[in-house]
Amino acid sequence: MTDSTQATVQRLPAAEVARRAADAMWAGDRASQGLGMQLEEVRPRYARLSMVVREDMVNGHATCHGGFIFCLADSAFAFACNWSNRTTVASGGVIDFVAPARQGERIVAIAEERSRTGRTGVYDARVESEDGRLIALFRGRSYTLSSQIVPGLEVDGG
Protein backbone atom coordinates (compact mmCIF):
# COMPACT_ATOMS: atom_id res chain seq x y z
CA MET A 1 0.00 0.00 0.00
CA THR A 2 1.39 3.41 -0.91
CA ASP A 3 1.30 6.43 1.36
CA SER A 4 -1.46 7.98 -0.77
CA THR A 5 -3.80 5.00 -0.23
CA GLN A 6 -3.20 4.54 3.50
CA ALA A 7 -5.96 5.79 5.75
CA THR A 8 -5.07 8.63 8.07
CA VAL A 9 -5.10 7.54 11.70
CA GLN A 10 -5.49 10.07 14.48
CA ARG A 11 -4.31 8.87 17.90
CA LEU A 12 -5.70 10.72 20.90
CA PRO A 13 -5.98 10.21 24.67
CA ALA A 14 -8.72 7.79 25.70
CA ALA A 15 -10.90 10.53 27.24
CA GLU A 16 -10.89 12.51 23.97
CA VAL A 17 -11.66 9.39 21.90
CA ALA A 18 -14.55 8.57 24.26
CA ARG A 19 -15.95 12.10 23.86
CA ARG A 20 -15.69 12.12 20.07
CA ALA A 21 -17.21 8.65 19.73
CA ALA A 22 -20.06 9.68 22.05
CA ASP A 23 -20.67 12.90 20.07
CA ALA A 24 -20.88 10.92 16.83
CA MET A 25 -23.23 8.36 18.37
CA TRP A 26 -25.40 11.04 19.96
CA ALA A 27 -25.79 12.87 16.65
CA GLY A 28 -27.65 9.85 15.25
CA ASP A 29 -29.36 8.60 18.40
CA ARG A 30 -32.93 9.61 17.65
CA ALA A 31 -34.33 7.19 20.26
CA SER A 32 -32.48 8.69 23.24
CA GLN A 33 -33.04 12.23 22.01
CA GLY A 34 -36.73 11.54 21.37
CA LEU A 35 -37.16 10.38 24.96
CA GLY A 36 -35.62 13.63 26.18
CA MET A 37 -32.43 12.04 27.49
CA GLN A 38 -29.39 14.17 28.21
CA LEU A 39 -25.85 12.85 27.80
CA GLU A 40 -24.28 14.37 30.91
CA GLU A 41 -20.87 12.74 31.05
CA VAL A 42 -18.83 10.22 29.12
CA ARG A 43 -15.31 8.97 29.69
CA PRO A 44 -13.53 5.65 29.19
CA ARG A 45 -15.68 2.81 30.54
CA TYR A 46 -18.30 5.22 31.98
CA ALA A 47 -21.38 7.18 30.94
CA ARG A 48 -24.05 9.19 32.75
CA LEU A 49 -27.40 10.02 31.15
CA SER A 50 -30.55 11.57 32.60
CA MET A 51 -34.19 11.89 31.65
CA VAL A 52 -37.27 13.58 33.08
CA VAL A 53 -40.26 11.22 33.38
CA ARG A 54 -42.90 12.74 31.10
CA GLU A 55 -46.66 12.31 31.24
CA ASP A 56 -46.55 9.99 28.22
CA MET A 57 -44.10 7.69 30.06
CA VAL A 58 -46.44 6.96 32.98
CA ASN A 59 -48.32 3.64 33.18
CA GLY A 60 -51.65 2.71 34.76
CA HIS A 61 -50.07 2.66 38.23
CA ALA A 62 -49.06 6.34 37.90
CA THR A 63 -45.37 5.37 37.77
CA CYS A 64 -42.81 5.41 34.98
CA HIS A 65 -43.24 2.42 32.68
CA GLY A 66 -40.32 0.03 33.16
CA GLY A 67 -39.53 0.05 29.45
CA PHE A 68 -38.53 3.72 29.65
CA ILE A 69 -36.31 3.06 32.65
CA PHE A 70 -34.72 0.17 30.72
CA CYS A 71 -34.18 2.49 27.73
CA LEU A 72 -32.33 5.02 29.90
CA ALA A 73 -30.10 2.34 31.42
CA ASP A 74 -29.51 0.75 28.00
CA SER A 75 -28.51 4.08 26.48
CA ALA A 76 -26.03 4.75 29.29
CA PHE A 77 -24.65 1.24 28.74
CA ALA A 78 -24.26 1.94 25.01
CA PHE A 79 -22.22 5.09 25.59
CA ALA A 80 -20.08 3.41 28.26
CA CYS A 81 -19.20 0.42 26.08
CA ASN A 82 -18.38 2.42 22.92
CA TRP A 83 -15.73 4.58 24.62
CA SER A 84 -12.84 3.13 22.59
CA ASN A 85 -14.43 4.03 19.23
CA ARG A 86 -14.93 0.37 18.34
CA THR A 87 -18.54 -0.25 17.34
CA THR A 88 -19.97 -2.19 20.28
CA VAL A 89 -23.52 -3.54 20.46
CA ALA A 90 -25.62 -5.17 23.14
CA SER A 91 -25.76 -8.95 23.22
CA GLY A 92 -28.13 -8.91 26.18
CA GLY A 93 -29.37 -7.00 29.15
CA VAL A 94 -31.41 -7.52 32.31
CA ILE A 95 -32.92 -5.11 34.79
CA ASP A 96 -34.24 -5.27 38.34
CA PHE A 97 -36.73 -2.58 39.31
CA VAL A 98 -36.26 -1.51 42.91
CA ALA A 99 -38.50 1.56 43.35
CA PRO A 100 -40.89 3.55 41.18
CA ALA A 101 -40.12 6.77 39.36
CA ARG A 102 -42.91 9.29 39.02
CA GLN A 103 -44.00 11.88 36.49
CA GLY A 104 -41.84 14.99 36.63
CA GLU A 105 -38.98 13.20 38.36
CA ARG A 106 -35.51 13.45 36.82
CA ILE A 107 -33.82 10.06 36.81
CA VAL A 108 -30.16 9.36 36.14
CA ALA A 109 -28.43 6.25 34.78
CA ILE A 110 -24.75 5.72 35.53
CA ALA A 111 -23.13 2.90 33.55
CA GLU A 112 -19.68 1.45 34.21
CA GLU A 113 -17.58 -1.29 32.67
CA ARG A 114 -17.06 -4.31 34.91
CA SER A 115 -15.22 -6.61 32.50
CA ARG A 116 -13.96 -6.48 28.93
CA THR A 117 -12.12 -9.42 27.42
CA GLY A 118 -11.59 -9.80 23.69
CA ARG A 119 -14.85 -8.83 21.99
CA THR A 120 -17.16 -9.19 24.99
CA GLY A 121 -17.87 -6.99 27.98
CA VAL A 122 -20.08 -6.69 31.02
CA TYR A 123 -21.47 -3.34 32.20
CA ASP A 124 -23.59 -2.34 35.18
CA ALA A 125 -25.87 0.67 35.35
CA ARG A 126 -27.63 2.18 38.35
CA VAL A 127 -30.75 4.20 37.74
CA GLU A 128 -31.37 6.69 40.53
CA SER A 129 -33.58 9.64 41.35
CA GLU A 130 -31.90 13.02 41.71
CA ASP A 131 -31.81 12.58 45.48
CA GLY A 132 -29.94 9.26 45.10
CA ARG A 133 -32.88 6.89 45.65
CA LEU A 134 -32.22 3.65 43.78
CA ILE A 135 -34.78 3.02 41.02
CA ALA A 136 -33.25 0.07 39.12
CA LEU A 137 -30.14 -2.04 38.56
CA PHE A 138 -29.21 -3.01 34.99
CA ARG A 139 -26.57 -5.39 33.66
CA GLY A 140 -25.66 -5.37 29.99
CA ARG A 141 -23.48 -7.66 27.94
CA SER A 142 -21.66 -6.23 24.94
CA TYR A 143 -20.09 -7.53 21.77
CA THR A 144 -17.51 -5.49 19.83
CA LEU A 145 -17.57 -5.46 16.03
CA SER A 146 -14.64 -4.71 13.74
CA SER A 147 -15.83 -1.26 12.60
CA GLN A 148 -15.22 2.15 14.13
CA ILE A 149 -17.74 4.84 15.03
CA VAL A 150 -15.42 7.63 13.86
CA PRO A 151 -13.21 6.23 11.09
CA GLY A 152 -9.48 6.60 11.69
CA LEU A 153 -9.75 7.61 15.36
CA GLU A 154 -7.68 5.48 17.74
CA VAL A 155 -6.84 5.55 21.44
CA ASP A 156 -3.22 6.62 21.86
CA GLY A 157 -1.40 3.55 23.11
CA GLY A 158 -4.45 1.34 22.57
C-alpha positions as semicolon CSV with decimal commas, in nm:
position;residue;x (nm);y (nm);z (nm)
1;M;0,000;0,000;0,000
2;T;0,139;0,341;-0,091
3;D;0,130;0,643;0,136
4;S;-0,146;0,798;-0,077
5;T;-0,380;0,500;-0,023
6;Q;-0,320;0,454;0,350
7;A;-0,596;0,579;0,575
8;T;-0,507;0,863;0,807
9;V;-0,510;0,754;1,170
10;Q;-0,549;1,007;1,448
11;R;-0,431;0,887;1,790
12;L;-0,570;1,072;2,090
13;P;-0,598;1,021;2,467
14;A;-0,872;0,779;2,570
15;A;-1,090;1,053;2,724
16;E;-1,089;1,251;2,397
17;V;-1,166;0,939;2,190
18;A;-1,455;0,857;2,426
19;R;-1,595;1,210;2,386
20;R;-1,569;1,212;2,007
21;A;-1,721;0,865;1,973
22;A;-2,006;0,968;2,205
23;D;-2,067;1,290;2,007
24;A;-2,088;1,092;1,683
25;M;-2,323;0,836;1,837
26;W;-2,540;1,104;1,996
27;A;-2,579;1,287;1,665
28;G;-2,765;0,985;1,525
29;D;-2,936;0,860;1,840
30;R;-3,293;0,961;1,765
31;A;-3,433;0,719;2,026
32;S;-3,248;0,869;2,324
33;Q;-3,304;1,223;2,201
34;G;-3,673;1,154;2,137
35;L;-3,716;1,038;2,496
36;G;-3,562;1,363;2,618
37;M;-3,243;1,204;2,749
38;Q;-2,939;1,417;2,821
39;L;-2,585;1,285;2,780
40;E;-2,428;1,437;3,091
41;E;-2,087;1,274;3,105
42;V;-1,883;1,022;2,912
43;R;-1,531;0,897;2,969
44;P;-1,353;0,565;2,919
45;R;-1,568;0,281;3,054
46;Y;-1,830;0,522;3,198
47;A;-2,138;0,718;3,094
48;R;-2,405;0,919;3,275
49;L;-2,740;1,002;3,115
50;S;-3,055;1,157;3,260
51;M;-3,419;1,189;3,165
52;V;-3,727;1,358;3,308
53;V;-4,026;1,122;3,338
54;R;-4,290;1,274;3,110
55;E;-4,666;1,231;3,124
56;D;-4,655;0,999;2,822
57;M;-4,410;0,769;3,006
58;V;-4,644;0,696;3,298
59;N;-4,832;0,364;3,318
60;G;-5,165;0,271;3,476
61;H;-5,007;0,266;3,823
62;A;-4,906;0,634;3,790
63;T;-4,537;0,537;3,777
64;C;-4,281;0,541;3,498
65;H;-4,324;0,242;3,268
66;G;-4,032;0,003;3,316
67;G;-3,953;0,005;2,945
68;F;-3,853;0,372;2,965
69;I;-3,631;0,306;3,265
70;F;-3,472;0,017;3,072
71;C;-3,418;0,249;2,773
72;L;-3,233;0,502;2,990
73;A;-3,010;0,234;3,142
74;D;-2,951;0,075;2,800
75;S;-2,851;0,408;2,648
76;A;-2,603;0,475;2,929
77;F;-2,465;0,124;2,874
78;A;-2,426;0,194;2,501
79;F;-2,222;0,509;2,559
80;A;-2,008;0,341;2,826
81;C;-1,920;0,042;2,608
82;N;-1,838;0,242;2,292
83;W;-1,573;0,458;2,462
84;S;-1,284;0,313;2,259
85;N;-1,443;0,403;1,923
86;R;-1,493;0,037;1,834
87;T;-1,854;-0,025;1,734
88;T;-1,997;-0,219;2,028
89;V;-2,352;-0,354;2,046
90;A;-2,562;-0,517;2,314
91;S;-2,576;-0,895;2,322
92;G;-2,813;-0,891;2,618
93;G;-2,937;-0,700;2,915
94;V;-3,141;-0,752;3,231
95;I;-3,292;-0,511;3,479
96;D;-3,424;-0,527;3,834
97;F;-3,673;-0,258;3,931
98;V;-3,626;-0,151;4,291
99;A;-3,850;0,156;4,335
100;P;-4,089;0,355;4,118
101;A;-4,012;0,677;3,936
102;R;-4,291;0,929;3,902
103;Q;-4,400;1,188;3,649
104;G;-4,184;1,499;3,663
105;E;-3,898;1,320;3,836
106;R;-3,551;1,345;3,682
107;I;-3,382;1,006;3,681
108;V;-3,016;0,936;3,614
109;A;-2,843;0,625;3,478
110;I;-2,475;0,572;3,553
111;A;-2,313;0,290;3,355
112;E;-1,968;0,145;3,421
113;E;-1,758;-0,129;3,267
114;R;-1,706;-0,431;3,491
115;S;-1,522;-0,661;3,250
116;R;-1,396;-0,648;2,893
117;T;-1,212;-0,942;2,742
118;G;-1,159;-0,980;2,369
119;R;-1,485;-0,883;2,199
120;T;-1,716;-0,919;2,499
121;G;-1,787;-0,699;2,798
122;V;-2,008;-0,669;3,102
123;Y;-2,147;-0,334;3,220
124;D;-2,359;-0,234;3,518
125;A;-2,587;0,067;3,535
126;R;-2,763;0,218;3,835
127;V;-3,075;0,420;3,774
128;E;-3,137;0,669;4,053
129;S;-3,358;0,964;4,135
130;E;-3,190;1,302;4,171
131;D;-3,181;1,258;4,548
132;G;-2,994;0,926;4,510
133;R;-3,288;0,689;4,565
134;L;-3,222;0,365;4,378
135;I;-3,478;0,302;4,102
136;A;-3,325;0,007;3,912
137;L;-3,014;-0,204;3,856
138;F;-2,921;-0,301;3,499
139;R;-2,657;-0,539;3,366
140;G;-2,566;-0,537;2,999
141;R;-2,348;-0,766;2,794
142;S;-2,166;-0,623;2,494
143;Y;-2,009;-0,753;2,177
144;T;-1,751;-0,549;1,983
145;L;-1,757;-0,546;1,603
146;S;-1,464;-0,471;1,374
147;S;-1,583;-0,126;1,260
148;Q;-1,522;0,215;1,413
149;I;-1,774;0,484;1,503
150;V;-1,542;0,763;1,386
151;P;-1,321;0,623;1,109
152;G;-0,948;0,660;1,169
153;L;-0,975;0,761;1,536
154;E;-0,768;0,548;1,774
155;V;-0,684;0,555;2,144
156;D;-0,322;0,662;2,186
157;G;-0,140;0,355;2,311
158;G;-0,445;0,134;2,257
